């Protein structure tokens, strides 16, 4: 099960010191409940076993490590999430945790594409700049059901975000050591 590692890793819920805070993208409905969620260093909802919000956590958090690009209807993923190799391996297995996660995300995106397009655009704008992404290999995986293409996506402002642990670790790996 790929997501068992999440309660131990928690990388996606932390921002290293010296890096800009991460504002979690909320749907219109979630904004009414939470107003905003900003990870300055550690997510305020991060507990010892993971997210304390459970099923009520924001959709952008539920979607992680996936990233949805509404203009092309493509799924990408955060390449630095340690769950992804197992996740990708499980996608073709009916009933697997990864397969069920993707199906849930597809259904929610189909609804949001009709009810809250702005969320999808804003969320991709943040994810695109915050994560190192790669296209999710979806050959032989069921296609997204009836998600209309979102036309006329406005230019997303170039948000300068210093990334958290993700980029820092990658940069450290490539650093020249004496």
Rosetta silent file (secondary structure, phi, psi, omega in degrees, C-alpha in Angstrom):
SEQUENCE: XXXXXXXXXXXXXXXXXXXXXXXXXXXXXXXXXXXXXXXXXXXXXXXXXXXXXXXXXXXXXXXXXXXXXXXXXXXXXXXXXXXXXXXXXXXXXXXXXXXXXXXXXXXXXXXXXXXXXXXXXXXXXXXXXXXXXXXXXXXXXXXXXXXXXXXXXXXXXXXXXXXXXXXXXXXXXXXXXX
SCORE:     score description
SCORE:     0.000 S_00000001
   1 L     0.000  118.077 -174.634    0.000    0.000    0.000 S_00000001
   2 H   -67.240  -33.805 -172.766    1.724    3.201   -1.104 S_00000001
   3 H   -80.995   -5.176  177.490    0.054    5.639    1.324 S_00000001
   4 H   -61.915  -29.689 -178.269    1.131    3.798    4.486 S_00000001
   5 H   -71.383  -22.222 -173.206    4.447    5.652    4.252 S_00000001
   6 H   -60.042  -41.060 -177.866    2.749    9.078    4.399 S_00000001
   7 H   -68.044  -17.694  176.396    2.176    9.141    8.162 S_00000001
   8 H   -92.681  -41.189 -173.867    5.915    8.605    8.636 S_00000001
   9 H   -73.021  -61.283  178.442    7.282   10.857    5.863 S_00000001
  10 L    57.765   18.059 -179.847    5.082   13.980    6.128 S_00000001
  11 H   -58.734  -36.907 -176.235    7.325   15.884    3.664 S_00000001
  12 H   -72.559  -10.133 -177.639    4.337   17.389    1.897 S_00000001
  13 H  -107.692   11.951 -177.656    3.098   18.950    5.164 S_00000001
  14 E  -131.974  149.504  174.084    6.322   20.761    6.084 S_00000001
  15 L  -126.200  126.527 -178.596    8.272   23.741    4.812 S_00000001
  16 L   -65.927  151.169  175.818   11.941   23.995    5.721 S_00000001
  17 L   -56.248  141.664  179.655   13.219   27.062    7.595 S_00000001
  18 L    90.077   -6.671  179.774   14.203   29.863    5.240 S_00000001
  19 L  -105.073  151.420 -179.093   11.635   28.906    2.606 S_00000001
  20 L   -62.617  145.632  175.607    8.453   30.820    1.783 S_00000001
  21 L   -61.204  156.336  178.477    5.229   29.611    3.417 S_00000001
  22 E  -111.402  117.162  175.613    2.910   27.490    1.295 S_00000001
  23 E   -84.860  121.684  179.827   -0.689   28.629    0.987 S_00000001
  24 L   -75.987  130.202  178.458   -2.882   25.561    0.470 S_00000001
  25 L   -73.065  126.669 -179.482   -5.312   26.027   -2.429 S_00000001
  26 L  -113.831  146.164  172.731   -8.871   25.675   -1.173 S_00000001
  27 L   -70.539  168.066  178.544  -12.076   25.114   -3.105 S_00000001
  28 H   -58.392  -42.008  179.959  -14.812   27.729   -2.731 S_00000001
  29 H   -66.255  -43.077  179.738  -16.616   25.431   -0.282 S_00000001
  30 H   -65.673  -33.462  179.039  -13.439   24.741    1.728 S_00000001
  31 H   -62.016  -35.416  177.534  -12.709   28.474    1.925 S_00000001
  32 H   -65.307  -33.027 -179.350  -16.009   28.930    3.786 S_00000001
  33 H   -82.718  -49.210 -171.692  -14.884   26.328    6.335 S_00000001
  34 H  -103.435  -13.772 -172.348  -11.166   27.047    6.731 S_00000001
  35 L    60.548  -61.392  172.966  -10.809   30.583    5.265 S_00000001
  36 L  -159.055  154.359  173.714   -7.138   29.777    4.606 S_00000001
  37 L  -131.479  119.802 -179.170   -4.511   27.216    5.463 S_00000001
  38 E  -125.580  126.560  178.168   -0.934   28.344    5.282 S_00000001
  39 E   -93.229  103.451  176.806    2.024   26.112    6.083 S_00000001
  40 L   -76.977  -50.010  177.806    4.643   28.386    7.616 S_00000001
  41 L  -134.621  -55.071  176.538    6.803   25.506    8.829 S_00000001
  42 E  -126.605  140.480  177.624    4.496   22.602    9.761 S_00000001
  43 L   -60.096  135.106 -178.961    0.862   22.306    8.784 S_00000001
  44 L   -64.082  -17.506 -179.716   -1.293   23.217   11.760 S_00000001
  45 L  -100.925    9.875 -179.100   -3.347   20.069   11.118 S_00000001
  46 E   -85.585  119.943  178.186   -0.377   17.695   11.056 S_00000001
  47 E  -109.930 -175.456 -178.051   -0.501   15.186   13.901 S_00000001
  48 L   -63.197  -32.269 -179.569    1.680   12.261   14.887 S_00000001
  49 L  -102.877   14.068 -179.297   -0.201    9.900   12.570 S_00000001
  50 E   114.951 -150.075 -174.860   -0.660   12.382    9.718 S_00000001
  51 E   -70.588  128.144  179.634   -3.478   14.808    8.966 S_00000001
  52 L   -81.388   -9.431  179.105   -5.873   15.377   11.857 S_00000001
  53 L   -79.606  -16.501  179.970   -8.606   16.563    9.465 S_00000001
  54 H    56.387 -129.358 -177.639   -9.119   13.050    8.098 S_00000001
  55 H   -68.718  -14.331 -179.084  -11.742   13.020    5.353 S_00000001
  56 H   -88.864    4.643 -179.011  -12.313   16.784    5.823 S_00000001
  57 L   -68.897  153.701 -176.896   -8.822   17.739    4.638 S_00000001
  58 L   -56.445  148.349 -178.669   -8.651   20.053    1.629 S_00000001
  59 H   -60.107  -37.482  179.626   -9.008   18.501   -1.807 S_00000001
  60 H   -61.358  -32.099  176.083   -5.589   19.791   -2.902 S_00000001
  61 H   -74.309  -40.004  178.049   -4.087   17.785   -0.019 S_00000001
  62 H   -62.321  -34.832 -177.298   -6.169   14.722   -0.881 S_00000001
  63 H   -70.732  -31.318 -176.838   -4.964   14.956   -4.466 S_00000001
  64 L   -56.441  137.690   14.153   -1.268   14.965   -3.515 S_00000001
  65 L   -91.742   14.335  179.298    1.078   13.589   -4.892 S_00000001
  66 E   -85.728  152.475  177.163   -0.950   14.109   -8.069 S_00000001
  67 E  -130.539  128.808 -179.930   -1.163   17.396   -9.925 S_00000001
  68 E  -106.026  127.414  178.877   -3.991   18.062  -12.374 S_00000001
  69 E  -101.810  100.613 -173.011   -3.378   20.309  -15.393 S_00000001
  70 L   -64.230  -31.299 -176.971   -6.839   21.528  -16.426 S_00000001
  71 L   -66.841  -26.436 -179.462   -5.858   23.001  -19.798 S_00000001
  72 L  -118.701   -2.647 -177.588   -4.752   19.608  -21.106 S_00000001
  73 L    60.012   31.628 -179.865   -6.633   17.308  -18.698 S_00000001
  74 E   -99.468  149.837  170.798   -3.340   15.651  -17.798 S_00000001
  75 E  -102.958  131.959  174.273   -2.257   14.230  -14.510 S_00000001
  76 E  -115.999  176.574  175.482    1.261   14.942  -13.361 S_00000001
  77 E  -147.256  157.060  177.505    2.911   13.958  -10.117 S_00000001
  78 E   -74.845  113.335 -175.849    5.488   15.299   -7.689 S_00000001
  79 L   -66.745  -17.373 -176.760    8.641   13.409   -8.662 S_00000001
  80 L   -96.274    5.034  175.875   10.108   13.846   -5.203 S_00000001
  81 L   -79.952  122.659 -176.950    7.296   12.063   -3.362 S_00000001
  82 L   -67.226  -13.386 -179.986    8.704    8.724   -2.143 S_00000001
  83 L   -76.916  -24.683 -168.511    5.303    7.021   -2.591 S_00000001
  84 H   -58.229  -39.576  178.571    5.212    7.445   -6.376 S_00000001
  85 H   -57.890  -43.571  177.808    7.134    4.357   -7.539 S_00000001
  86 H   -69.780  -38.917 -179.895    4.682    2.059   -5.708 S_00000001
  87 H   -58.200  -51.324 -179.650    1.742    4.258   -6.692 S_00000001
  88 H   -60.440  -41.131  178.481    2.579    4.020  -10.393 S_00000001
  89 H   -62.625  -31.216 -177.657    3.078    0.275  -10.069 S_00000001
  90 H   -86.380  -12.608 -173.282   -0.369   -0.136   -8.504 S_00000001
  91 L   -56.993  -33.899 -176.758   -2.310    1.950  -11.002 S_00000001
  92 L   -85.703   -2.327 -178.370   -3.109   -0.987  -13.275 S_00000001
  93 L   -95.445  110.156  179.451   -4.305   -3.173  -10.397 S_00000001
  94 L   -57.259  133.430  177.926   -8.065   -2.898  -10.021 S_00000001
  95 L    83.651   -4.101  178.685   -9.015   -2.172   -6.421 S_00000001
  96 L   -70.466  161.229  179.840   -5.508   -1.132   -5.392 S_00000001
  97 H   -59.759  -41.607  179.625   -5.110    1.898   -3.163 S_00000001
  98 H   -65.835  -43.716  179.893   -3.515    3.886   -5.999 S_00000001
  99 H   -62.311  -42.447  179.134   -6.249    2.895   -8.475 S_00000001
 100 H   -69.083  -37.300  177.528   -8.979    3.885   -6.020 S_00000001
 101 H   -61.994  -49.032 -179.817   -7.212    7.167   -5.199 S_00000001
 102 H   -60.652  -42.965  179.675   -6.987    8.104   -8.889 S_00000001
 103 H   -62.126  -41.793  177.587  -10.648    7.178   -9.473 S_00000001
 104 H   -62.034  -46.175 -179.368  -11.703    9.343   -6.496 S_00000001
 105 H   -62.582  -42.496  178.615   -9.602   12.265   -7.758 S_00000001
 106 H   -59.057  -44.308 -179.773  -11.040   11.894  -11.280 S_00000001
 107 H   -63.572  -44.807 -179.318  -14.619   12.037   -9.923 S_00000001
 108 H   -65.011  -39.432  179.011  -13.909   15.096   -7.795 S_00000001
 109 H   -66.777  -36.615  177.082  -12.204   16.889  -10.678 S_00000001
 110 H   -60.419  -41.020  178.256  -15.202   16.157  -12.916 S_00000001
 111 H   -69.070  -48.306 -177.776  -17.428   17.907  -10.364 S_00000001
 112 H   -63.629  -29.521  179.284  -14.994   20.796   -9.773 S_00000001
 113 H   -66.513  -21.853  177.249  -14.633   21.402  -13.517 S_00000001
 114 H   -97.169  -28.122 -171.509  -18.344   22.292  -13.527 S_00000001
 115 H  -110.723  -22.609 -174.432  -18.618   23.993  -10.124 S_00000001
 116 L  -153.305   59.547  179.724  -15.225   25.536   -9.258 S_00000001
 117 H   -55.415  -36.783 -177.698  -12.979   25.900  -12.326 S_00000001
 118 H   -57.470  -40.049  178.080  -11.104   28.678  -10.570 S_00000001
 119 H   -59.401  -46.895 -177.433   -9.863   26.230   -7.934 S_00000001
 120 H   -60.775  -41.364 -179.982   -8.446   23.887  -10.576 S_00000001
 121 H   -67.734  -48.156 -179.898   -6.609   26.722  -12.307 S_00000001
 122 H   -62.423  -42.472 -178.097   -5.256   28.220   -9.060 S_00000001
 123 H   -63.329  -42.819  178.081   -4.226   24.830   -7.710 S_00000001
 124 H   -64.284  -39.946  178.936   -2.300   23.958  -10.863 S_00000001
 125 H   -57.084  -43.168  178.496   -0.606   27.354  -10.805 S_00000001
 126 H   -71.050  -49.521 -177.335    0.729   26.722   -7.305 S_00000001
 127 H   -59.449  -40.402 -178.212    1.579   23.053   -7.887 S_00000001
 128 H   -61.429  -36.525 -178.796    3.395   23.809  -11.137 S_00000001
 129 H   -88.069  -23.406 -174.345    5.698   26.242   -9.392 S_00000001
 130 H   -90.807  -36.210 -174.558    6.089   24.371   -6.113 S_00000001
 131 L  -108.322  151.382  167.473    6.681   20.783   -7.248 S_00000001
 132 L   -84.136  117.994 -173.599    9.007   19.106   -9.706 S_00000001
 133 E  -117.483  160.230  176.725    6.472   17.287  -11.864 S_00000001
 134 E  -145.088  150.279 -179.477    6.367   14.598  -14.468 S_00000001
 135 E   -65.796  133.505  178.434    3.459   13.256  -16.521 S_00000001
 136 L   -72.850  125.993 -179.677    1.691   10.364  -14.831 S_00000001
 137 L   -73.855  105.975 -175.249    1.939    7.261  -17.069 S_00000001
 138 L  -111.887   20.923  177.238   -1.698    6.426  -17.682 S_00000001
 139 L   -66.024  137.915 -178.245   -1.521    4.008  -20.612 S_00000001
 140 L    66.182   19.585  175.278   -4.027    1.201  -20.107 S_00000001
 141 L  -111.720  141.083  179.673   -5.637    3.100  -17.223 S_00000001
 142 L   -53.887  140.088 -179.728   -9.275    4.193  -17.520 S_00000001
 143 L   -73.403  162.730  178.159   -9.600    7.731  -18.879 S_00000001
 144 L   -65.682  126.825 -177.908  -11.019   10.598  -16.886 S_00000001
 145 L   -77.416  118.319  169.640  -14.805   10.408  -17.170 S_00000001
 146 L    48.878   47.461  173.125  -16.428   13.447  -18.795 S_00000001
 147 L   -97.092  112.376 -178.936  -14.108   16.193  -17.636 S_00000001
 148 L   -69.257  147.433  175.584  -14.675   19.079  -20.004 S_00000001
 149 L   -66.203  136.942 -179.293  -11.673   20.967  -21.255 S_00000001
 150 L   -93.908  105.833 -176.742  -11.475   24.279  -19.427 S_00000001
 151 L   -78.213  164.083  172.961  -11.095   26.919  -22.145 S_00000001
 152 L    53.025   46.930  176.769   -9.516   30.333  -21.817 S_00000001
 153 L   -69.718  125.067 -177.874   -7.400   29.629  -18.795 S_00000001
 154 L   -67.566  159.296  174.593   -5.996   32.979  -17.783 S_00000001
 155 L   -63.278  130.132  179.056   -2.270   33.511  -17.479 S_00000001
 156 L   -86.386  127.522 -178.442   -1.272   32.478  -14.021 S_00000001
 157 L   -58.738  145.507  178.743    0.910   35.119  -12.412 S_00000001
 158 L   -73.449  100.156 -177.901    4.496   34.091  -11.921 S_00000001
 159 L   -90.139  124.677  179.982    4.491   33.431   -8.210 S_00000001
 160 L   -85.498  105.915 -178.173    7.944   33.309   -6.734 S_00000001
 161 L  -120.651  122.521  169.991    7.903   30.377   -4.357 S_00000001
 162 L   -80.653  130.198 -175.385   10.963   29.003   -2.657 S_00000001
 163 L   -79.959  162.137 -178.070   10.321   25.344   -2.388 S_00000001
 164 L   -85.380 -150.996 -178.670   10.426   23.296    0.757 S_00000001
 165 H   -44.195  -36.575 -175.819   12.318   20.136    1.574 S_00000001
 166 H   -51.665  -62.551 -176.480   11.649   18.791   -1.916 S_00000001
 167 H   -69.654  -37.229 -177.212   13.984   21.067   -3.887 S_00000001
 168 H   -60.491  -44.629  179.589   16.453   21.554   -1.089 S_00000001
 169 H   -64.601  -39.699  178.831   17.127   17.828   -0.833 S_00000001
 170 H   -64.437  -42.357  179.794   17.471   17.529   -4.595 S_00000001
 171 H   -65.975  -40.524  179.001   19.904   20.450   -4.653 S_00000001
 172 H   -61.786  -35.909 -178.526   21.880   19.004   -1.739 S_00000001
 173 H   -63.718  -33.547 -177.033   22.180   15.714   -3.606 S_00000001
 174 H   -94.053   -1.114 -177.892   23.832   17.494   -6.540 S_00000001
 175 L   -69.426  145.382  177.124   26.082   19.739   -4.455 S_00000001
 176 L   -80.635  124.542 -179.065   29.833   19.344   -4.808 S_00000001
 177 L  -102.978  142.841  179.344   31.285   18.099   -1.570 S_00000001
 178 L   -66.104    0.000    0.000   34.904   18.688   -0.497 S_00000001
